[in-house]
Amino acid sequence: MRNGFDLYALDITTAEFTQACGGPCTEGCLTLAKIGPGAWAVGDSKRPDLEPLRYSTVELDAAGIDPARFGLQA
């Protein structure tokens, strides 16, 4: 929960995920979508059947994930 706000309450059915790879995508890639102000969904291209995890921008920064690498702006 971010400041009393449940990130999992956000609807991500129309979210547009962008993929970033560290090299050849043989092991799967991280996917990222901005799902609201200061809210992100992170998925795995190799496991699209799993629901993406959700993070605040602060949590994303702490994990070392830079939205700019995906062509997205925080």
Secondary structure, 3 states (H helix, E strand, C coil): CECCECHHHCCCCCCCCEEECCCCCCCCCEEEEEEECCEEEEEECCCCCCCCEEEEHHHHHHCCCCHHHHCCCC
